[in-house]
Amino acid sequence: MKRILSLLLIVSLTAGSQIWAAKNVALTAEEAIAMLEATSIAQNENESRREAGIKKMAYPALIPVEKGFEKNYERTLINWNWHEILTRVGATAKPNNGSMRDAYLYYLTLRKISNVPVGNTVYRNVGARAFFDLFENVELYKLPLESGKKVNNRFEHFDLYLHELADMDINERQKKAIADIGNNLTGFLVLIYATQISDYENTKKSFSNYKNFDEEVRIVETWANSESFSNTSEHRKLLIEAFGQETYTRWETEHPDLITANRMLGIFAIQLATNVLHSGDKARLDSYKRLFDDLFSNDMPAELFKNEAGAIKNLRAFHKKYLADIAKAEKKAAKGK
């Protein structure tokens, strides 16, 4: 009986590894370049039509590729959104005379209150929205202090403002918040924090004392000052090794969507370049890990590794249709002469 159970365990583990293992697909640099450039041209044309409000796409065969990406690249999509948010958060540091640490700390603290019910409606992401209302446009809300005290930056000014509100009775507190901020969600959230000032301070303290917080701040600074969240030097090195310096230089001007990790085609370019250079599973996974090696993006290598065969298959199918359509159009044009 024990032997049967052992055999069953071996079978189940083997099956699991087969499900997980990505199969390397034979791919030349020339084929990869042709597929990527064709897809880039097609996507740009489709985007132009979308922006112009034209429903009929120039390359409808690309739509299933885009939908497949949205379905299978969840972590990538999350990191795209996170990169956009952190870029905005980082941009608030200088105009508020604060540091990147200040900006990130106050963003996390205010974001802690996410959903706020008002009557029958639940407003979502209120804390994050309030942060940007308060710190993205420093002229929008002056937040005058009753004490007239001077502080080092506007983040500390906000703390002092909350404490002054907290010291008032509820009626005076509401009256001042509405006068200074308005009868809106941001004003409502400020009142919540002033009323729960101890919780506010404890939340800020817990984030500040978090063991990885300073490392996260370093990553925020890197992400906020970069167009992409990949390891820039490793990313560039990968594409040049796989496709050549001449191709990379041309892509910088003609196909910039192929050299950033913030676009679907940039992710595909990473996967295709990795498959051009490495046939072994470990080598490919390690390559992805070198590109996405920080606390925020280190869950991406597994996702890219898992989906690489599907990406190549889909791009090959699209490229075949793309070339067939060109041949068909040329044949039709020749007949018309």
Protein Blocks (a to p, Z undefined) as FASTA:
>chain_A
ZZmmmmmmmmmmmmmmmmmpccdddddfklmmmmmmmmmmmmmmmmmmmmnopabafblm
lmmmmmmmmmmmmmlmmmmmmmmmmmmmmmmmmmnopafklmmmmmmmmmmpmbdcehjb
ccehklmmmmmmmmmmmmlpnopafklpacfblklmmmmmmmmmmmpcfklmmmmmmmmn
opcfklmmmmmmmmmmmmmmmmmmmmmmpmklmmmmmmmmmmmmpcbfcdfklmmmmmmm
mnojklmmmmmmmmmmlmcckbfklmmmmmmmmmmmpmbfklmmmmmmmmmmcfklmmmm
mmmmmmmmmmmmmmmmmmmmmmmmmmmmmmmmmmmZZ
